[in-house]
Amino acid sequence: MSVQDIEAEALKLPAGERIRLAQELWDSIAPEAEANPDLLPLSEEQIQELERRLAEHERDPSSALPWEEVRARLRARFG
């Protein structure tokens, strides 16, 4: 079965199943991507944005929010 065949079959799944499949695929890729950053290269714009955010954080570390608070806000907003 080709990648195109798999993709065509996956697109027939209900949205919830496609989301679960995408999450499972990403979870299978993430460890490799962390070990080899060249697999998912960042654009120059992404690099600049990351550098801007890091510099902002270094100027005022107290502006950062704990993950638990960010997650709670996202869940409150998006469910």
Stockholm file with secondary structure:
# STOCKHOLM 1.0

chainA/1-79         MSVQDIEAEALKLPAGERIRLAQELWDSIAPEAEANPDLLPLSEEQIQELERRLAEHERDPSSALPWEEVRARLRARFG
#=GR chainA/1-79 SS CCHHHHHHHHHTSCHHHHHHHHHHHHHHHHHHHHHCGGGSCCCHHHHHHHHHHHHHHHHCGGGCCCHHHHHHHHHHHHC
#=GC SS_cons        CCHHHHHHHHHTSCHHHHHHHHHHHHHHHHHHHHHCGGGSCCCHHHHHHHHHHHHHHHHCGGGCCCHHHHHHHHHHHHC
//
